[in-house]
Amino acid sequence: LVVVAVLVFWMIGAFNALVTLRNQVLNAWKQIDVQLKRRHDLIPNLVNAVKGYMDFEQETLTQVIEARSAAVTAQQGGPANAGQAAQAENFLTGALRQLFALVENYPDLKANENVMQLQEELTTTENQIGFSRQHYNSTVREFNTSIQTFPNVLIAGMFGFRERDYFQIAESDAAVPEVDLRTA
């Protein structure tokens, strides 16, 4: 009888620990969610600010708008959809980089105070997204490790706890840039 009672209390404790970790993953995702929403809200303002200057660059603006739309849609899946959301966000990051590169070709646009402010806000938001991704991925690692290790794996399987995907950056963003300081 004592062994059964200990086993029941252990199961309850293990289950509660897994629920706590799962809720921490959800909370970490919501922190990413807040930053991504801020990013998504800034993009239309940026597009509108540069639209008048970049009449013949409509393809780039269209790519940014489409990438934003895809990212907003992917984000709605929550942490269970982290892989797709990360992929959509990476595509959006690429579109924004292309837009910022084009802005460099327009001196009047580069000097526009509104565009500079929006670029600064987006940069700050990107940094906050990076910190939120780090926190989310750390929490996911802890959760995934917990549900994969014995004896928690028994409880996790019984109650349907599933691994979560990491929020990963694109391989091209992870590559170390090559710097050549030699003079010709």
VOLOPA-797442 format. One record per residue: residue number from 1; x negated, y negated, z negated of N, C-alpha, C, O in turn. Coordinates in nm, 3 decimals, decimal comma, m for minus. Layout:
// VOLOPA-797442
<r NUM; <X; Y; Z>; <X; Y; Z>; <X; Y; Z>; <X; Y; Z>>,
...
END
This chain:
// VOLOPA-797442
<r 1; <m0,083; 0,120; 0,000>; <0,000; 0,000; 0,000>; <m0,087; m0,126; 0,000>; <m0,056; m0,224; 0,068>>,
<r 2; <m0,195; m0,123; m0,077>; <m0,285; m0,238; m0,083>; <m0,353; m0,259; 0,053>; <m0,371; m0,373; 0,096>>,
<r 3; <m0,390; m0,150; 0,120>; <m0,455; m0,161; 0,251>; <m0,360; m0,223; 0,353>; <m0,401; m0,306; 0,434>>,
<r 4; <m0,233; m0,184; 0,348>; <m0,133; m0,240; 0,439>; <m0,115; m0,389; 0,411>; <m0,107; m0,469; 0,505>>,
<r 5; <m0,109; m0,427; 0,285>; <m0,093; m0,567; 0,249>; <m0,213; m0,649; 0,297>; <m0,195; m0,759; 0,350>>,
<r 6; <m0,335; m0,597; 0,280>; <m0,455; m0,667; 0,326>; <m0,452; m0,681; 0,477>; <m0,485; m0,787; 0,531>>,
<r 7; <m0,413; m0,575; 0,546>; <m0,405; m0,578; 0,692>; <m0,302; m0,681; 0,739>; <m0,329; m0,755; 0,834>>,
<r 8; <m0,188; m0,688; 0,675>; <m0,085; m0,785; 0,712>; <m0,135; m0,928; 0,688>; <m0,117; m1,015; 0,773>>,
<r 9; <m0,199; m0,951; 0,574>; <m0,251; m1,085; 0,546>; <m0,361; m1,122; 0,645>; <m0,370; m1,238; 0,687>>,
<r 10; <m0,446; m1,025; 0,682>; <m0,550; m1,052; 0,781>; <m0,487; m1,089; 0,915>; <m0,531; m1,183; 0,980>>,
<r 11; <m0,383; m1,015; 0,956>; <m0,316; m1,044; 1,084>; <m0,254; m1,183; 1,083>; <m0,263; m1,256; 1,181>>,
<r 12; <m0,193; m1,219; 0,972>; <m0,132; m1,351; 0,961>; <m0,241; m1,459; 0,971>; <m0,224; m1,558; 1,042>>,
<r 13; <m0,350; m1,440; 0,900>; <m0,460; m1,536; 0,904>; <m0,521; m1,549; 1,043>; <m0,547; m1,659; 1,090>>,
<r 14; <m0,542; m1,436; 1,109>; <m0,599; m1,438; 1,245>; <m0,504; m1,506; 1,342>; <m0,546; m1,586; 1,425>>,
<r 15; <m0,376; m1,475; 1,332>; <m0,277; m1,537; 1,420>; <m0,273; m1,687; 1,399>; <m0,273; m1,764; 1,496>>,
<r 16; <m0,271; m1,730; 1,273>; <m0,267; m1,874; 1,244>; <m0,393; m1,945; 1,294>; <m0,384; m2,058; 1,342>>,
<r 17; <m0,508; m1,880; 1,283>; <m0,632; m1,940; 1,332>; <m0,626; m1,956; 1,484>; <m0,671; m2,058; 1,537>>,
<r 18; <m0,573; m1,856; 1,554>; <m0,561; m1,865; 1,700>; <m0,462; m1,974; 1,741>; <m0,485; m2,045; 1,839>>,
<r 19; <m0,353; m1,987; 1,669>; <m0,255; m2,092; 1,698>; <m0,319; m2,229; 1,677>; <m0,297; m2,320; 1,756>>,
<r 20; <m0,397; m2,243; 1,572>; <m0,466; m2,369; 1,545>; <m0,560; m2,404; 1,660>; <m0,562; m2,518; 1,706>>,
<r 21; <m0,638; m2,307; 1,706>; <m0,730; m2,331; 1,817>; <m0,654; m2,364; 1,945>; <m0,694; m2,453; 2,020>>,
<r 22; <m0,546; m2,293; 1,970>; <m0,466; m2,322; 2,091>; <m0,413; m2,464; 2,087>; <m0,413; m2,534; 2,188>>,
<r 23; <m0,368; m2,508; 1,970>; <m0,317; m2,645; 1,956>; <m0,429; m2,748; 1,971>; <m0,405; m2,858; 2,019>>,
<r 24; <m0,550; m2,713; 1,930>; <m0,663; m2,803; 1,951>; <m0,695; m2,816; 2,099>; <m0,731; m2,925; 2,145>>,
<r 25; <m0,681; m2,707; 2,175>; <m0,702; m2,713; 2,320>; <m0,596; m2,804; 2,382>; <m0,628; m2,888; 2,467>>,
<r 26; <m0,471; m2,788; 2,340>; <m0,364; m2,874; 2,393>; <m0,389; m3,021; 2,360>; <m0,368; m3,108; 2,444>>,
<r 27; <m0,433; m3,047; 2,238>; <m0,463; m3,185; 2,198>; <m0,578; m3,242; 2,282>; <m0,572; m3,357; 2,326>>,
<r 28; <m0,682; m3,163; 2,303>; <m0,795; m3,209; 2,384>; <m0,751; m3,237; 2,527>; <m0,798; m3,332; 2,590>>,
<r 29; <m0,660; m3,154; 2,579>; <m0,609; m3,178; 2,714>; <m0,531; m3,309; 2,719>; <m0,542; m3,385; 2,815>>,
<r 30; <m0,453; m3,335; 2,617>; <m0,374; m3,459; 2,614>; <m0,465; m3,581; 2,612>; <m0,429; m3,686; 2,666>>,
<r 31; <m0,582; m3,569; 2,551>; <m0,677; m3,680; 2,553>; <m0,729; m3,704; 2,694>; <m0,745; m3,819; 2,736>>,
<r 32; <m0,757; m3,597; 2,768>; <m0,795; m3,610; 2,908>; <m0,679; m3,671; 2,986>; <m0,697; m3,760; 3,069>>,
<r 33; <m0,560; m3,621; 2,957>; <m0,439; m3,666; 3,025>; <m0,422; m3,818; 3,015>; <m0,388; m3,883; 3,113>>,
<r 34; <m0,445; m3,872; 2,897>; <m0,431; m4,017; 2,874>; <m0,530; m4,093; 2,962>; <m0,494; m4,192; 3,026>>,
<r 35; <m0,656; m4,046; 2,965>; <m0,758; m4,116; 3,044>; <m0,731; m4,103; 3,193>; <m0,751; m4,198; 3,269>>,
<r 36; <m0,686; m3,985; 3,237>; <m0,655; m3,967; 3,379>; <m0,538; m4,054; 3,421>; <m0,537; m4,109; 3,531>>,
<r 37; <m0,439; m4,067; 3,333>; <m0,325; m4,154; 3,364>; <m0,372; m4,298; 3,380>; <m0,329; m4,369; 3,471>>,
<r 38; <m0,460; m4,341; 3,291>; <m0,515; m4,477; 3,301>; <m0,587; m4,494; 3,434>; <m0,572; m4,596; 3,502>>,
<r 39; <m0,665; m4,394; 3,471>; <m0,738; m4,399; 3,599>; <m0,639; m4,407; 3,715>; <m0,655; m4,488; 3,806>>,
<r 40; <m0,538; m4,322; 3,710>; <m0,439; m4,319; 3,818>; <m0,362; m4,450; 3,827>; <m0,322; m4,492; 3,936>>,
<r 41; <m0,340; m4,515; 3,713>; <m0,268; m4,643; 3,713>; <m0,354; m4,758; 3,767>; <m0,301; m4,853; 3,823>>,
<r 42; <m0,485; m4,749; 3,750>; <m0,574; m4,855; 3,799>; <m0,593; m4,849; 3,951>; <m0,616; m4,952; 4,014>>,
<r 43; <m0,585; m4,732; 4,008>; <m0,617; m4,715; 4,150>; <m0,525; m4,796; 4,242>; <m0,575; m4,861; 4,333>>,
<r 44; <m0,393; m4,795; 4,223>; <m0,310; m4,878; 4,313>; <m0,346; m5,026; 4,306>; <m0,342; m5,095; 4,408>>,
<r 45; <m0,382; m5,074; 4,188>; <m0,424; m5,214; 4,175>; <m0,551; m5,240; 4,255>; <m0,564; m5,343; 4,321>>,
<r 46; <m0,645; m5,147; 4,249>; <m0,770; m5,161; 4,324>; <m0,743; m5,157; 4,474>; <m0,795; m5,240; 4,549>>,
<r 47; <m0,661; m5,063; 4,518>; <m0,628; m5,052; 4,661>; <m0,562; m5,182; 4,709>; <m0,596; m5,233; 4,816>>,
<r 48; <m0,469; m5,234; 4,632>; <m0,402; m5,358; 4,670>; <m0,500; m5,476; 4,673>; <m0,488; m5,564; 4,758>>,
<r 49; <m0,597; m5,476; 4,581>; <m0,693; m5,587; 4,576>; <m0,786; m5,586; 4,698>; <m0,827; m5,693; 4,743>>,
<r 50; <m0,819; m5,469; 4,750>; <m0,913; m5,463; 4,862>; <m0,844; m5,454; 4,997>; <m0,908; m5,471; 5,101>>,
<r 51; <m0,716; m5,427; 4,997>; <m0,642; m5,403; 5,122>; <m0,656; m5,517; 5,222>; <m0,679; m5,492; 5,340>>,
<r 52; <m0,643; m5,640; 5,178>; <m0,650; m5,755; 5,268>; <m0,787; m5,774; 5,331>; <m0,798; m5,823; 5,444>>,
<r 53; <m0,890; m5,737; 5,259>; <m1,027; m5,753; 5,310>; <m1,066; m5,641; 5,406>; <m1,150; m5,661; 5,494>>,
<r 54; <m1,007; m5,526; 5,390>; <m1,052; m5,407; 5,461>; <m0,948; m5,359; 5,561>; <m0,907; m5,243; 5,558>>,
<r 55; <m0,906; m5,447; 5,650>; <m0,801; m5,412; 5,745>; <m0,834; m5,289; 5,828>; <m0,747; m5,204; 5,850>>,
<r 56; <m0,959; m5,278; 5,875>; <m0,992; m5,168; 5,963>; <m1,044; m5,046; 5,888>; <m1,088; m4,949; 5,951>>,
<r 57; <m1,040; m5,047; 5,757>; <m1,084; m4,934; 5,673>; <m0,963; m4,861; 5,615>; <m0,971; m4,805; 5,506>>,
<r 58; <m0,853; m4,862; 5,687>; <m0,729; m4,804; 5,637>; <m0,741; m4,655; 5,608>; <m0,674; m4,603; 5,518>>,
<r 59; <m0,825; m4,586; 5,682>; <m0,842; m4,441; 5,661>; <m0,895; m4,413; 5,520>; <m0,848; m4,321; 5,453>>,
<r 60; <m0,990; m4,492; 5,476>; <m1,046; m4,476; 5,342>; <m0,941; m4,506; 5,236>; <m0,928; m4,432; 5,139>>,
<r 61; <m0,867; m4,613; 5,255>; <m0,761; m4,647; 5,159>; <m0,656; m4,537; 5,154>; <m0,607; m4,502; 5,046>>,
<r 62; <m0,620; m4,482; 5,269>; <m0,523; m4,373; 5,275>; <m0,576; m4,251; 5,201>; <m0,502; m4,184; 5,130>>,
<r 63; <m0,706; m4,221; 5,218>; <m0,765; m4,107; 5,147>; <m0,759; m4,126; 4,996>; <m0,732; m4,031; 4,922>>,
<r 64; <m0,785; m4,247; 4,951>; <m0,781; m4,275; 4,808>; <m0,638; m4,256; 4,756>; <m0,617; m4,195; 4,651>>,
<r 65; <m0,541; m4,307; 4,829>; <m0,400; m4,296; 4,786>; <m0,356; m4,149; 4,784>; <m0,291; m4,105; 4,690>>,
<r 66; <m0,393; m4,075; 4,888>; <m0,356; m3,933; 4,894>; <m0,425; m3,853; 4,784>; <m0,365; m3,765; 4,722>>,
<r 67; <m0,552; m3,884; 4,759>; <m0,626; m3,814; 4,654>; <m0,565; m3,844; 4,517>; <m0,555; m3,755; 4,433>>,
<r 68; <m0,524; m3,969; 4,496>; <m0,460; m4,005; 4,370>; <m0,331; m3,928; 4,353>; <m0,303; m3,875; 4,245>>,
<r 69; <m0,251; m3,920; 4,458>; <m0,124; m3,848; 4,453>; <m0,146; m3,701; 4,420>; <m0,074; m3,643; 4,338>>,
<r 70; <m0,244; m3,640; 4,484>; <m0,274; m3,499; 4,457>; <m0,321; m3,479; 4,313>; <m0,286; m3,379; 4,249>>,
<r 71; <m0,400; m3,573; 4,262>; <m0,450; m3,563; 4,125>; <m0,336; m3,577; 4,024>; <m0,332; m3,506; 3,923>>,
<r 72; <m0,245; m3,669; 4,050>; <m0,130; m3,687; 3,959>; <m0,046; m3,558; 3,956>; <m0,004; m3,514; 3,849>>,
<r 73; <m0,024; m3,499; 4,072>; <0,055; m3,376; 4,079>; <m0,015; m3,262; 4,007>; <0,049; m3,189; 3,931>>,
<r 74; <m0,145; m3,246; 4,028>; <m0,220; m3,137; 3,965>; <m0,227; m3,153; 3,814>; <m0,227; m3,054; 3,741>>,
<r 75; <m0,231; m3,277; 3,768>; <m0,241; m3,305; 3,625>; <m0,117; m3,259; 3,550>; <m0,125; m3,228; 3,432>>,
<r 76; <m0,004; m3,254; 3,617>; <0,123; m3,220; 3,551>; <0,128; m3,075; 3,506>; <0,218; m3,037; 3,430>>,
<r 77; <0,034; m2,992; 3,553>; <0,032; m2,852; 3,513>; <m0,022; m2,827; 3,374>; <m0,011; m2,716; 3,322>>,
<r 78; <m0,079; m2,929; 3,312>; <m0,133; m2,913; 3,178>; <m0,260; m2,832; 3,176>; <m0,320; m2,808; 3,281>>,
<r 79; <m0,303; m2,787; 3,057>; <m0,429; m2,717; 3,045>; <m0,432; m2,583; 3,118>; <m0,540; m2,534; 3,152>>,
<r 80; <m0,317; m2,523; 3,142>; <m0,313; m2,398; 3,217>; <m0,354; m2,421; 3,362>; <m0,390; m2,326; 3,432>>,
<r 81; <m0,348; m2,545; 3,406>; <m0,380; m2,582; 3,544>; <m0,510; m2,664; 3,551>; <m0,530; m2,740; 3,645>>,
<r 82; <m0,597; m2,648; 3,452>; <m0,718; m2,731; 3,442>; <m0,808; m2,716; 3,563>; <m0,867; m2,815; 3,608>>,
<r 83; <m0,819; m2,598; 3,617>; <m0,905; m2,576; 3,734>; <m0,859; m2,656; 3,854>; <m0,940; m2,722; 3,920>>,
<r 84; <m0,729; m2,651; 3,883>; <m0,674; m2,727; 3,996>; <m0,681; m2,877; 3,969>; <m0,710; m2,955; 4,059>>,
<r 85; <m0,655; m2,916; 3,846>; <m0,661; m3,059; 3,812>; <m0,804; m3,111; 3,829>; <m0,824; m3,221; 3,881>>,
<r 86; <m0,902; m3,032; 3,787>; <m1,042; m3,074; 3,802>; <m1,078; m3,087; 3,949>; <m1,147; m3,181; 3,988>>,
<r 87; <m1,032; m2,993; 4,029>; <m1,061; m2,998; 4,173>; <m0,999; m3,123; 4,236>; <m1,064; m3,191; 4,316>>,
<r 88; <m0,875; m3,154; 4,200>; <m0,808; m3,273; 4,254>; <m0,878; m3,400; 4,206>; <m0,893; m3,495; 4,283>>,
<r 89; <m0,920; m3,402; 4,080>; <m0,991; m3,519; 4,027>; <m1,127; m3,536; 4,095>; <m1,170; m3,649; 4,119>>,
<r 90; <m1,194; m3,426; 4,124>; <m1,323; m3,434; 4,195>; <m1,303; m3,493; 4,335>; <m1,385; m3,572; 4,381>>,
<r 91; <m1,195; m3,454; 4,402>; <m1,165; m3,509; 4,534>; <m1,138; m3,659; 4,524>; <m1,183; m3,737; 4,608>>,
<r 92; <m1,063; m3,698; 4,421>; <m1,034; m3,840; 4,398>; <m1,162; m3,917; 4,369>; <m1,180; m4,029; 4,418>>,
<r 93; <m1,251; m3,860; 4,291>; <m1,379; m3,925; 4,262>; <m1,457; m3,949; 4,391>; <m1,517; m4,055; 4,409>>,
<r 94; <m1,456; m3,851; 4,479>; <m1,525; m3,867; 4,608>; <m1,464; m3,978; 4,692>; <m1,536; m4,056; 4,754>>,
<r 95; <m1,331; m3,985; 4,694>; <m1,263; m4,089; 4,770>; <m1,295; m4,227; 4,711>; <m1,315; m4,323; 4,786>>,
<r 96; <m1,299; m4,237; 4,579>; <m1,332; m4,365; 4,515>; <m1,477; m4,406; 4,543>; <m1,506; m4,523; 4,564>>,
<r 97; <m1,567; m4,308; 4,544>; <m1,707; m4,339; 4,576>; <m1,717; m4,396; 4,717>; <m1,791; m4,491; 4,742>>,
<r 98; <m1,642; m4,336; 4,808>; <m1,644; m4,383; 4,947>; <m1,590; m4,526; 4,953>; <m1,644; m4,611; 5,024>>,
<r 99; <m1,483; m4,553; 4,878>; <m1,426; m4,687; 4,875>; <m1,527; m4,787; 4,818>; <m1,545; m4,895; 4,874>>,
<r 100; <m1,592; m4,751; 4,707>; <m1,689; m4,842; 4,646>; <m1,808; m4,866; 4,738>; <m1,864; m4,975; 4,741>>,
<r 101; <m1,846; m4,764; 4,814>; <m1,956; m4,782; 4,910>; <m1,916; m4,882; 5,018>; <m1,997; m4,964; 5,061>>,
<r 102; <m1,792; m4,875; 5,062>; <m1,744; m4,968; 5,164>; <m1,732; m5,110; 5,109>; <m1,757; m5,207; 5,180>>,
<r 103; <m1,694; m5,122; 4,982>; <m1,683; m5,254; 4,919>; <m1,818; m5,325; 4,926>; <m1,824; m5,448; 4,940>>,
<r 104; <m1,927; m5,249; 4,916>; <m2,060; m5,308; 4,923>; <m2,085; m5,379; 5,057>; <m2,168; m5,469; 5,064>>,
<r 105; <m2,013; m5,340; 5,162>; <m2,031; m5,401; 5,294>; <m1,955; m5,532; 5,310>; <m1,967; m5,598; 5,414>>,
<r 106; <m1,878; m5,571; 5,210>; <m1,796; m5,691; 5,219>; <m1,837; m5,788; 5,108>; <m1,789; m5,776; 4,995>>,
<r 107; <m1,924; m5,884; 5,138>; <m1,973; m5,976; 5,034>; <m1,860; m6,052; 4,964>; <m1,866; m6,072; 4,842>>,
<r 108; <m1,759; m6,095; 5,039>; <m1,648; m6,168; 4,975>; <m1,573; m6,078; 4,878>; <m1,530; m6,121; 4,771>>,
<r 109; <m1,559; m5,954; 4,916>; <m1,487; m5,858; 4,831>; <m1,570; m5,824; 4,708>; <m1,515; m5,814; 4,598>>,
<r 110; <m1,700; m5,806; 4,725>; <m1,789; m5,778; 4,612>; <m1,784; m5,890; 4,510>; <m1,796; m5,866; 4,390>>,
<r 111; <m1,767; m6,012; 4,558>; <m1,766; m6,129; 4,470>; <m1,628; m6,156; 4,409>; <m1,615; m6,240; 4,320>>,
<r 112; <m1,527; m6,087; 4,458>; <m1,391; m6,108; 4,409>; <m1,382; m6,064; 4,262>; <m1,410; m5,949; 4,228>>,
<r 113; <m1,341; m6,157; 4,177>; <m1,337; m6,132; 4,033>; <m1,241; m6,018; 3,998>; <m1,271; m5,936; 3,912>>,
<r 114; <m1,126; m6,014; 4,065>; <m1,027; m5,910; 4,037>; <m1,083; m5,772; 4,072>; <m1,065; m5,677; 3,996>>,
<r 115; <m1,149; m5,760; 4,186>; <m1,208; m5,632; 4,228>; <m1,319; m5,592; 4,131>; <m1,329; m5,476; 4,093>>,
<r 116; <m1,402; m5,688; 4,092>; <m1,510; m5,658; 3,997>; <m1,453; m5,609; 3,864>; <m1,506; m5,514; 3,805>>,
<r 117; <m1,347; m5,672; 3,817>; <m1,285; m5,632; 3,691>; <m1,225; m5,491; 3,702>; <m1,240; m5,410; 3,611>>,
<r 118; <m1,158; m5,463; 3,814>; <m1,100; m5,330; 3,833>; <m1,209; m5,223; 3,842>; <m1,193; m5,114; 3,789>>,
<r 119; <m1,319; m5,255; 3,909>; <m1,430; m5,160; 3,917>; <m1,487; m5,133; 3,778>; <m1,519; m5,019; 3,744>>,
<r 120; <m1,499; m5,238; 3,699>; <m1,551; m5,222; 3,563>; <m1,456; m5,137; 3,478>; <m1,500; m5,049; 3,404>>,
<r 121; <m1,327; m5,163; 3,489>; <m1,229; m5,083; 3,414>; <m1,231; m4,937; 3,457>; <m1,222; m4,847; 3,374>>,
<r 122; <m1,245; m4,913; 3,587>; <m1,254; m4,776; 3,635>; <m1,381; m4,708; 3,586>; <m1,378; m4,591; 3,550>>,
<r 123; <m1,491; m4,780; 3,583>; <m1,616; m4,724; 3,532>; <m1,604; m4,688; 3,385>; <m1,647; m4,580; 3,343>>,
<r 124; <m1,545; m4,776; 3,307>; <m1,523; m4,748; 3,165>; <m1,432; m4,627; 3,148>; <m1,457; m4,541; 3,064>>,
<r 125; <m1,327; m4,621; 3,228>; <m1,234; m4,508; 3,222>; <m1,304; m4,378; 3,260>; <m1,281; m4,274; 3,199>>,
<r 126; <m1,390; m4,384; 3,362>; <m1,466; m4,265; 3,404>; <m1,552; m4,214; 3,288>; <m1,562; m4,093; 3,266>>,
<r 127; <m1,615; m4,306; 3,215>; <m1,695; m4,266; 3,099>; <m1,609; m4,200; 2,992>; <m1,648; m4,099; 2,934>>,
<r 128; <m1,492; m4,256; 2,967>; <m1,402; m4,197; 2,868>; <m1,351; m4,061; 2,913>; <m1,334; m3,971; 2,831>>,
<r 129; <m1,328; m4,046; 3,043>; <m1,287; m3,915; 3,096>; <m1,400; m3,814; 3,073>; <m1,374; m3,700; 3,035>>,
<r 130; <m1,523; m3,856; 3,095>; <m1,638; m3,768; 3,072>; <m1,645; m3,720; 2,928>; <m1,667; m3,601; 2,903>>,
<r 131; <m1,627; m3,811; 2,834>; <m1,629; m3,772; 2,692>; <m1,511; m3,680; 2,659>; <m1,526; m3,583; 2,585>>,
<r 132; <m1,395; m3,711; 2,715>; <m1,278; m3,626; 2,691>; <m1,297; m3,487; 2,751>; <m1,256; m3,388; 2,690>>,
<r 133; <m1,358; m3,480; 2,868>; <m1,387; m3,349; 2,930>; <m1,481; m3,268; 2,842>; <m1,461; m3,148; 2,822>>,
<r 134; <m1,585; m3,334; 2,789>; <m1,678; m3,265; 2,700>; <m1,605; m3,206; 2,580>; <m1,624; m3,090; 2,545>>,
<r 135; <m1,521; m3,287; 2,517>; <m1,446; m3,241; 2,400>; <m1,353; m3,125; 2,438>; <m1,346; m3,025; 2,366>>,
<r 136; <m1,282; m3,139; 2,550>; <m1,191; m3,034; 2,595>; <m1,268; m2,905; 2,620>; <m1,228; m2,798; 2,572>>,
<r 137; <m1,378; m2,913; 2,693>; <m1,454; m2,793; 2,725>; <m1,512; m2,727; 2,601>; <m1,519; m2,604; 2,593>>,
<r 138; <m1,553; m2,806; 2,503>; <m1,602; m2,749; 2,377>; <m1,490; m2,676; 2,303>; <m1,510; m2,568; 2,248>>,
<r 139; <m1,373; m2,736; 2,304>; <m1,258; m2,675; 2,238>; <m1,215; m2,548; 2,311>; <m1,180; m2,449; 2,247>>,
<r 140; <m1,218; m2,550; 2,444>; <m1,185; m2,431; 2,522>; <m1,285; m2,320; 2,495>; <m1,247; m2,204; 2,480>>,
<r 141; <m1,414; m2,355; 2,488>; <m1,516; m2,255; 2,458>; <m1,489; m2,188; 2,324>; <m1,497; m2,066; 2,311>>,
<r 142; <m1,458; m2,268; 2,224>; <m1,429; m2,215; 2,090>; <m1,306; m2,124; 2,093>; <m1,306; m2,016; 2,033>>,
<r 143; <m1,202; m2,169; 2,162>; <m1,078; m2,089; 2,172>; <m1,104; m1,958; 2,246>; <m1,067; m1,851; 2,199>>,
<r 144; <m1,169; m1,968; 2,365>; <m1,195; m1,848; 2,445>; <m1,283; m1,748; 2,369>; <m1,259; m1,628; 2,373>>,
<r 145; <m1,383; m1,798; 2,300>; <m1,470; m1,711; 2,221>; <m1,390; m1,642; 2,111>; <m1,408; m1,523; 2,085>>,
<r 146; <m1,304; m1,716; 2,048>; <m1,225; m1,661; 1,939>; <m1,131; m1,549; 1,987>; <m1,116; m1,448; 1,918>>,
<r 147; <m1,068; m1,567; 2,103>; <m0,975; m1,464; 2,148>; <m1,046; m1,345; 2,214>; <m0,983; m1,242; 2,239>>,
<r 148; <m1,176; m1,359; 2,242>; <m1,251; m1,250; 2,305>; <m1,328; m1,165; 2,205>; <m1,375; m1,056; 2,239>>,
<r 149; <m1,343; m1,213; 2,082>; <m1,423; m1,141; 1,984>; <m1,337; m1,051; 1,896>; <m1,221; m1,080; 1,868>>,
<r 150; <m1,398; m0,943; 1,855>; <m1,329; m0,847; 1,769>; <m1,331; m0,901; 1,627>; <m1,434; m0,954; 1,584>>,
<r 151; <m1,227; m0,892; 1,555>; <m1,100; m0,824; 1,577>; <m0,989; m0,914; 1,634>; <m0,877; m0,869; 1,656>>,
<r 152; <m1,022; m1,043; 1,657>; <m0,919; m1,135; 1,708>; <m0,863; m1,092; 1,843>; <m0,749; m1,121; 1,876>>,
<r 153; <m0,945; m1,022; 1,921>; <m0,899; m0,978; 2,052>; <m0,774; m0,891; 2,039>; <m0,689; m0,890; 2,129>>,
<r 154; <m0,761; m0,819; 1,931>; <m0,641; m0,736; 1,909>; <m0,517; m0,822; 1,889>; <m0,412; m0,796; 1,946>>,
<r 155; <m0,530; m0,925; 1,808>; <m0,418; m1,016; 1,780>; <m0,386; m1,097; 1,906>; <m0,270; m1,115; 1,940>>,
<r 156; <m0,490; m1,146; 1,974>; <m0,471; m1,229; 2,093>; <m0,395; m1,151; 2,200>; <m0,303; m1,204; 2,262>>,
<r 157; <m0,433; m1,026; 2,221>; <m0,364; m0,944; 2,320>; <m0,219; m0,917; 2,282>; <m0,130; m0,920; 2,367>>,
<r 158; <m0,196; m0,891; 2,155>; <m0,061; m0,861; 2,107>; <0,034; m0,979; 2,124>; <0,152; m0,962; 2,156>>,
<r 159; <m0,018; m1,099; 2,102>; <0,068; m1,218; 2,101>; <0,052; m1,307; 2,224>; <0,102; m1,420; 2,226>>,
<r 160; <m0,016; m1,258; 2,326>; <m0,020; m1,328; 2,454>; <m0,111; m1,450; 2,461>; <m0,087; m1,539; 2,543>>,
<r 161; <m0,214; m1,457; 2,377>; <m0,310; m1,567; 2,388>; <m0,397; m1,539; 2,510>; <m0,453; m1,430; 2,523>>,
<r 162; <m0,409; m1,637; 2,598>; <m0,486; m1,621; 2,722>; <m0,599; m1,723; 2,728>; <m0,589; m1,833; 2,674>>,
<r 163; <m0,706; m1,684; 2,796>; <m0,818; m1,775; 2,814>; <m0,774; m1,901; 2,886>; <m0,680; m1,899; 2,966>>,
<r 164; <m0,842; m2,011; 2,857>; <m0,817; m2,138; 2,925>; <m0,933; m2,167; 3,019>; <m1,046; m2,124; 2,995>>,
<r 165; <m0,904; m2,238; 3,127>; <m1,007; m2,279; 3,222>; <m1,078; m2,402; 3,170>; <m1,020; m2,485; 3,101>>,
<r 166; <m1,205; m2,411; 3,204>; <m1,282; m2,531; 3,174>; <m1,247; m2,639; 3,276>; <m1,204; m2,609; 3,388>>,
<r 167; <m1,267; m2,763; 3,237>; <m1,248; m2,876; 3,328>; <m1,387; m2,907; 3,382>; <m1,466; m2,976; 3,318>>,
<r 168; <m1,417; m2,855; 3,502>; <m1,551; m2,861; 3,557>; <m1,563; m2,967; 3,665>; <m1,467; m3,001; 3,734>>,
<r 169; <m1,685; m3,019; 3,676>; <m1,713; m3,115; 3,782>; <m1,752; m3,040; 3,909>; <m1,783; m2,921; 3,905>>,
<r 170; <m1,750; m3,109; 4,019>; <m1,789; m3,050; 4,146>; <m1,938; m3,020; 4,145>; <m2,015; m3,090; 4,080>>,
<r 171; <m1,978; m2,915; 4,216>; <m2,119; m2,878; 4,222>; <m2,205; m2,993; 4,274>; <m2,318; m3,012; 4,227>>,
<r 172; <m2,153; m3,068; 4,369>; <m2,230; m3,180; 4,426>; <m2,256; m3,286; 4,319>; <m2,359; m3,354; 4,324>>,
<r 173; <m2,165; m3,302; 4,224>; <m2,185; m3,400; 4,117>; <m2,283; m3,348; 4,012>; <m2,346; m3,427; 3,941>>,
<r 174; <m2,295; m3,216; 4,002>; <m2,384; m3,157; 3,902>; <m2,528; m3,153; 3,951>; <m2,620; m3,139; 3,869>>,
<r 175; <m2,550; m3,164; 4,080>; <m2,685; m3,158; 4,135>; <m2,767; m3,278; 4,088>; <m2,716; m3,390; 4,079>>,
<r 176; <m2,893; m3,252; 4,060>; <m2,982; m3,359; 4,017>; <m3,021; m3,441; 4,140>; <m3,069; m3,384; 4,239>>,
<r 177; <m3,001; m3,572; 4,136>; <m3,038; m3,653; 4,251>; <m3,189; m3,653; 4,271>; <m3,266; m3,649; 4,174>>,
<r 178; <m3,230; m3,659; 4,395>; <m3,372; m3,663; 4,427>; <m3,416; m3,808; 4,436>; <m3,354; m3,888; 4,507>>,
<r 179; <m3,521; m3,841; 4,365>; <m3,574; m3,977; 4,364>; <m3,715; m3,973; 4,418>; <m3,798; m3,894; 4,372>>,
<r 180; <m3,742; m4,058; 4,516>; <m3,875; m4,066; 4,575>; <m3,926; m4,208; 4,559>; <m3,878; m4,300; 4,625>>,
<r 181; <m4,023; m4,225; 4,472>; <m4,075; m4,359; 4,443>; <m4,201; m4,391; 4,522>; <m4,265; m4,493; 4,498>>,
<r 182; <m4,237; m4,304; 4,615>; <m4,355; m4,331; 4,698>; <m4,327; m4,447; 4,792>; <m4,217; m4,460; 4,845>>,
<r 183; <m4,425; m4,528; 4,812>; <m4,409; m4,638; 4,908>; <m4,466; m4,594; 5,042>; <m4,564; m4,519; 5,049>>,
<r 184; <m4,402; m4,641; 5,147>; <m4,446; m4,600; 5,280>; <m4,558; m4,685; 5,330>; <m4,607; m4,664; 5,442>>,
END
